[in-house]
Amino acid sequence: MAKFHVAMFPWFAIGHITPFIHLANEFAIRGHKITILVPKRAQLQLQHLISLQPPHQDLISFISITVPHLQGLPPGAETASDVHIFSSHLLAAAMDLTRHQVESSLRSSKPDIVFYDFAHWVPDITSQMGIKAVCFSVVSASSLAIALVPARNVPVDRLITEDDMKEPPPGYPSSTVVLRGPEVRSLLFITLPFGDNGITFYGRVTTAMKNSDALCIRTCRELEGAFCDYMGAQFEKQVLLTGPLLPDTAADATTVSLEDRWAEWLGQFEPGSVVFCAFGSQHVLEKDQFRELVLGFELTGLPFLVALKPPVGCDTVEEALPEGFEERVKGRGVVYGGWVQQPLILGSPSVGCFVNHCGFGSMWESLMTDNQIVLVPHLGDQILNTKLLAGELKVAVEVEREENRWFSKESLSKAIKSVMDEDSEVGIMVRNNHATWRHLFRKPGFISSYIDRFVHNLEELVNHK
């Protein structure tokens, strides 16, 4: 089997770079060479995800990309974690200004394939060099299919409206995984500028897909086959699937262990009794909603570990906590404002429930664990992922919200209790449904067979001149 050289240039966000690295590990295990182009601090932060098994790590190398500073970005900002979500368009513009660095790196490294997502200009470079360009989406096929397809018929002379978005595009293959009422507002950003020269988010992503040699989505046919077929038909492209693309946590545990502070804290509780909450590396709650969240955990009466960024206007999570909260939950509840080893915490025997935002990475991690799943989505793709898990597959429960998308401490507590009560009808239903899907995903060879087929399809793509 001929070996190929893959270059990767993901969007400057931890949630995007991470699955690119997981895919790089799979390539390396099969003997292929990988070069990853990312900002320096992202490389340092995620270096630990590289497979440590020799000789695999020797096949993966990094090239540091210097992110230029633009007015409006915080000094030294390199990834989406460094900027407010409403400044992401400036980070995209900064990414566009790295084009000459990327082109120079590709000319010197001479890869066979380049994987990218938001850098819509990559195919312009690769087509001149005889390199294949694969647009790799790390979000769900359903969120692509409902918003980022030609059939959406996005207006070019004005911003999109709620009326424009209230119905799915023609041919969209689900009546469950859809946005309803005020949820539609979560996708209105797609016609806002997102990068250099005024390109919109919709224009950026659809151009990236249209000009690729193949589309690649981090999903599997069993979960999103109809959406993948729809994407292929919309863009008239081959759609390659990587499967769940998650690391082997059992293997990781032999080389990386949970920090002592969390291992010891979790170890004092009964198996399956702790509720763990995390909302990803980018989302920041408003202070009032943050307080309502932690009060909801207090209200459950269950032990809990909440790992969130400090809310808007606060430097630490501690300063945002309600008065008397820390004393009241002392010994059973922790709110932490730093980074934690999410996969290892989810694998702790003490954890029994995962409250998360249903970002695509957390969605897959949820499905692969034994934990009950409670969802609090914030962004459009997260809401659609939640519809898939809670509405279609019925493996999770979504926290009820008011018309303005506010959730109360009572609604959060109610959702958690509904799945943590062993005698609850809802809890039994989602636990059984979850077990069925988890059994499929954990079946020996399921994940590796997806990667093997994927690599075989890439070989055919490389060899097809």
N, C-alpha and C positions, 0 to 999 in steps of 0.2 A: 504494500500500500504506500503510495507516494505521500511524503510529508509536505505540508504547506506552511507558510508563514502568514500569520494573521496580525494586523494592526487594529487597535481599538481606540476610538475617540468618543467617549460618552459625554453626555451633558454633565456639567459641573455640579452634580448633586450626589450626595452619598447614596441615596436610594436608587440612583441610576448606575453609578460606578460599581456598586457592590455586585449586582448580577452579572455585569461584564466580567468582573474578576472570577466569579463562580464559573462562568463559561470558559474563561482562560484556563482555569485549573483542569477542566474536562478536556480541553484541547491538549494540554501538557501531558496529562495522563496517557493520552493516545500518541504522544511523541511529536506533536506539532509545536512550532515556535510561535511565541506571542510577544508583541510589543504594545504596551499600554501607554497612551498619551494622556496624562492628567496633571493638574496643578500639584506642586510639590507637597503642600500640607495634606492634600487628599491622599497622596501616595503614602506618606508617613502614617496617616490615620488608619489606612486600610491594608497596609503591608502584611499585617498578621493574617489576612484572609488567604494569602497565597499558600498553596499546598506545600507543606514542609517535607514531604516525602521525596528523598532524592531518587532519580535525578530530575524530578519534575520541576522543582523550583528554578533549576538552571535554564529552563526553556522559556521562562517568563521574565521580561525586563521592562523597566519603566523609562519613559522619556518625560522629563519635567516640562510642563507648559507654563510660561509666564503670563499671568492674567493681567492685562493692562488696567490701570485705574481710570475709571470714568467718573465725572462729577455726579454725585448722588449716591455712589457706592461707598460703604465704609472703607477706611484705609486698610489695605491688605486683604480685602475680600477676595476669596478664591472660589468658594462654592456656595450653593443655595443656603447652606446652614449659616453662612456669614451675613446674609441679607434678609430683610423683611420680605415676605412673599410678594408684596406689592412692588418690590424693586427688582423682581426677577427679570423683567424686560431689560434692565440695565446690564445685568450679568450676561444675558444673551447677547447684547451688543458687544460686550467685552469679549465674549467667546468668538464672535465673528471677526474681531480684530486679531485673533490668533491664527488666522488662516495661513499667513506666510510661514509661521512656525510649523504648522501641520504639513504644509506642502514640502517644506525643506526636509522634514523628518521622513516623510514618505519617499522622497527622492533618494535619500541616503540609505534607508533601510530596505527598500524594494520589496514590500510584502506582496503576497498573492491576492489577499482579500483585506478590505477595510470594513470593520463594523463601526457604525455610528448611529446616532438617533436624532438629535436636534440640529446637528451641523449640516444643514440642507445643501451646502455648497461642496461637500465632500465628493459627490459624483462628478462635479466639474473638474476636479483635480485628478481623480482616478481614471476617468475616461481617456485622459491624455497620456497616461502612463501604462495603459493596458492592465490595470488592476480592477478586480471585481469589487463592487460596493454593495454591502448588505445593510439595509436599514433594520436595526435591531430594536424592537419595541419592548420595554420592560414594564409596560402597563397592560391591562387586560384587553383582549380582543374586543370585548363588548364596549369598552369606553372609546376605543378607536372607531368602531363601527357606527356608533350613534352620533359622533360629532365630527370626525375627521375623514370623511369620504366625499367624493365628488357629488354623490346623490344628495348631500346636505344642501347643495346649491346656495352656498354662502354668498350674500351680497358683497360686491366689491366697492360700492360707493357709499356705504354707511355701516355703522355698527349693527351687529345682530341684535334682535329684540326677543323678548319672551315669547311673543307670538310666533316668531320664526322658528323657535326651538321647542314649542310645546308638543309637536308631533315628531316621532322618529323619522329618519329619512326613508324614502320608498324602498321596500324590500328588506328593511331591517328585521332580523329573524326572531324577535322576542316581544311578547306583550307584558312580560314580567320585569325584565331588566330595563326599565325605562324610568325617566324622571317625571314626577308628578307635582303639579302646583308650584310652590315657591322653590322646589328643588331645581327647576329649570334655570334659575338664576346662576347656579354654580357653573354653568357652561358659557355664560355670556362673554367671558374673557377671551374666547377664541378669535374674536375679530379685533382685539386690542393689539397695538404694536408690541412685537416681541423680538427685538434685535436691531441690527443695523439696517439702515435705509428704509425704515418704516414697515418692514415685513411683519405681518400678523402671526399670531400663534398658529392659526389654521393654515396660513400660507406656508409657514416654515415646515410644519410636519407633513402636510400633503405633498409639498415639493420634495422633501426628503424621501418620501415613499415612491412618488411617481418616477423619480430619476434613478432609483436604485436598480441593481441587477436582480435583486430578490428581496422579499420581505421576510423578516424573521420575528416571531412573537414568542415571548416566554409564557407558554401555556401548553395545554394538551387537548387533544381532540375530544377526549371523554368529557371534559369540562366545558369547552367553548368551540366545539367543532363547527357549529352552524355559523358562528361569528367569524371564524377563520375563513370559511368558504365564501362568506359575503365580502370579506376584505379582498380575497383573491379576485373575485369577480369585479369588484369596484375598481381595482387598480390594474387588472389584467396582468397579474404577477404571480409567480410561484410563491407560496407562503410556506416557509419552513418553521417547524415548531421544535423548541428545545426541551419541552416538558417543564416540570416545576423548577428545575435548575436550583436545587438547594444543596448545601454541603452535607457531607456525611457527619452528623453531629456525634455519632458514636466514635467515629475515627478521630474527630476533632478533640473529643474529651480525653483521648490518650495523650494529646500534646498540649492542650490548653484546658485549664481547670477554672471553675468559677471562683471569683475573688473570695478570699476568706471571709470578709465582712458580710457578704451576702449568703455564702454557704452556711455560715454559723447562724445568721439571723433566720434564714428559711428553715434550718434544721431543727428549730425549737417547736415547729408546728406540726400538726397531724398531716398525714398524706392527703393531698387533694383539697386542702382547706384554705390556701392562700389565694387571694385575687391579685393578679399582676396587671398593671396598666401602663401602656406606653403609646405615644402618638407620633412616632417617627422623629426624624432629626430636624424637620423644618417648621412644623406647625406650632404656633404660639397662641395660646388662649388669651382672651380678654380676662382681666383680673376678676371681674364678677363671676364669669363662667368657670374660671379656675377654682374659685372658692366654693361654688356650688358643686363642682366635681368632687373635691376632697370631702365636703360634707356628706355627699352621697355615699362615699366609701365608709365614712364613720357610721352612717345610718344602717349599713348592712349588718354591723356587729361582727363581721368577719375580719380576719387578719388580712392586711393588704400592703403591697409595695407599689407605689406610684412613681414612675420615672418620667418627668416632663421638663421641658424648658421653662424657665421663669416666665410668668405671664407678661403681657404688654405693660411697659412702664416700671417693671421691677428688675433689680439686678440679681436677686436670689429668690428661690421658691419660699424660703423661710419668712421673708418679709411680707409675702402675699397670703400667708395662712390665716384663717379666721382666728379671732381672739380665743385663747384657751384650748384651741384644737390640739396642739401638741401634747398638752397634759392629759386631755381626755382619751387620746388614742395611744398613749405611751405604752410600749410593750407589745402592741398588736398592729400598729400602723406606721409606715414610713413614707414620706414624700421626699424624693431626691431629685435634684436639679441637674445632675451630671449624666454622662454616658454610662450605660450598663451593658453587660453581655447578654443581650436579649435571648438568643437561642439557648444559651446555657441555663438561664433563669427559667425559661419555659420548660426545659427538660428536668427541672428539679422535682422530685417526688412530692414536695410540699405544695406546689402550685396546682390549682385545680380550675382556674378560670383566667382567661386572657381578655382584658378589655382593651380594644385597640381601634385605630382609625380606619382600618381596612385598606391601607395602602397595599399595593400588590405583593410586596415582599412579606408584610405582616399577614396578609391573607393566606399565602402559601404556608408560612410558619404555623399559623393557626390550624390549618387543615392537617398538618403533619403531626401535631402533638395530640396528647390525650385530653387536653384541657377543653372545658366548655368555652364558648366564644360569645362575647358581648361586643357589639359594634357601635361606635360613635363617629361616623364619617363626617368629614368637613368639606373636602373638595369634590368636584364633579365625578372624577374617576372613582374616588372612594365610595361615593353614594351608589354608583352603579355596581361596584364590587359587592357592596352590602346587599343590593337587590338580588344579586346572584346567590350569595350565601344564605341570606335570611329568607328571601322570597321564593327563589326557585329550588335551591337544594335543601332548604330548611335544616341547616346545620348550625345556625346561629340565631341570636336574638338581637334586634336593633333597639337602641334606647329611643323611646318616644320623645318627640320634640313638639314645641309649639309652632305656630305659623311663622314666627320670625327665626326659626331654627334653634331657639333656646331650649336647653334641656335642664330639668330641675333635679335637685338632689333626690327627690322622691322617685322620679322616673328612672334615674340611674340605679338607685337601690333596688327598685322593683325588678328591673331587667336582670340584675345580678342574682337576686334571690330566686328568680324564676328558673334559672338554670342550675343554681347551686343546691337547691332543695331536691333531695333524692327522690321524693315522692311527687314532685311537680310533673304534671302531664307534659308541659312544654319542655322541661328539662329532660325528661325521658325521651321525648321525640327527637330533639336535636342531638342528644347523646347517641342514640341509635343510628340516625342518619349520618352523623359525623363518623361513627365507627365504620360504616360501610365504605365511605370514601377514603378514610385513612387506610383501611385494609388494602384498597386498590393501589393507592400511591406508595404504600410501603412494601408491596409485593416484590419479592426478589427479582431484580432485573428490570422493573418498570421504568425507573428513572434512567438507568444506563442504556436501555434499549432505545429510548428517545434520542439520547445523545449520539448513539451509534448511527441511527438512521440520519440524523441531522448532519453528522460529519460526512457520511456517504454522499448525501445530497450536495454538500459543499464541494466535495471532490469533483463531482460531475459538473458543477458550476464553474470551477476553476479550469477544468479541462475543455469546457465548451468555449471555443474561440468565436 
